[in-house]
Amino acid sequence: MGFNISGLVINKNYKNDLSALEAILDEKLVLEKEVMFEEACESFKGDGYCDIYFSDKATFVLLAMERGGFEFYADGQEAFSFVLSEMTMTFCVNLSKNGELVRTLIETEDDQTDDFGEPLPIEEKAEDIPGLIYLLFEQTFGQDFFSIEPDSKCYRYTFGDAEEQSHFESGDKKPWWKFW
């Protein structure tokens, strides 16, 4: 079946600065629950939420495939977004530094379809785009992807309005005008 994961890695821990992370994602984050890293790495994640793993020095946002293929910009930081779908043989890399896109690679079914920016020195070490994704993950996150323990704590956030979410969670009905 293959490994299918997508996300955003930033070389800064945003656990205590969620408003800055919301600005990067262009989404309001509403905490839903804690999940284990193994569950956060689910294939084909839904688009209405994300799972976030914080290390001491970095942030890993696990996203739906459709979102992970976009570029993200974090002023003063390195932000690396990716799609790694072995099932569909779709691979995407976007790397920005200090708020500027420096590299994009997209490959589908072994046919490279997009290439932006100068090749990175790290690309010489990678056999293919999936290999590059793992190398960039380690470089940006400061830790090998496969060294993260499956039972590590992650946080699941839904995207949306915090006020509406709190009414929904408490069982309150939405006002009639919120249905349109």
Secondary structure, 3 states (H helix, E strand, C coil): CCCEEEEEEECCCCCCCHHHHHHHHCCCEEEEEEEEHHHHCCCCCCCCEEEEEECCCCEEEECCHHHHCCCCCCCCCEEEEEEEECCCCEEEEEEEECCEEEEEEEEECCEEEEEECCCCHHHHHCCCHHHHHHHHHHHHHCCCHHHCCCCCEEEEEEECCHHHHHHHHCCCCCCHHHHC
